[in-house]
């Protein structure tokens, strides 16, 4: 098991990917990670998803000079259509969406930080398989997820494309931070049944944390 620091994740992931990988980033936020991936793989393709309009505009602006980054204003989910999205804000930055927003309503997330969820918006949703079919994307080498408790729903609606994925990097929660959120063990067990092995994480002791990141590679 590799125990890595968060900023080391991409350098480790790179070992398991081709030189020109196809990447799907679910929950791209403002594009910080997107830009790092674009710089690391200048000949790859990055498909970045961010459903919050204000953040999507920032994502587009921050990645506009990368021809190999494609941005989509969808939430990857388990159905096609529209859904309510719980927008998060830090009390010190009202009116500016933060990174804790989710398709799931907050639960324990409200108890361990000052994060606020003042309102919901309607966002378009699409499944991974539907999107891949519409845009003729196949295979995907890396699936990168930061979707605040909606990971398993996303995965279960993308099983056809998932068969082509080599590496998965995902955030997981150790409590029910959001209503109905699957836990670390749920995601680990499900991905292992799909043929993936957990090879790394950015935490040593999950008892001290509310969430962490896991790295899976296909067996």
Secondary structure, DSSP 4 states (H G I P E B T S, - for coil): -EE--GGGHHHHHGGGS-TT-EEEEE--TTSHHHHHHHHHTTTSEEEEE---HHHHHHHHHHHTT-TTEEEE--EE-SSSEEEEEEEEE-TTSTTSB-TT-BSSPBSGGGTSS--EEEEEEEEEEE-HHHHHHHHT----SEEEE--TT-HHHHHHT-HHHHTT--EEEEEEESS--BTT---HHHHHHHHHHTTEEEEEES-S-GGG-SEEEEEEEE-
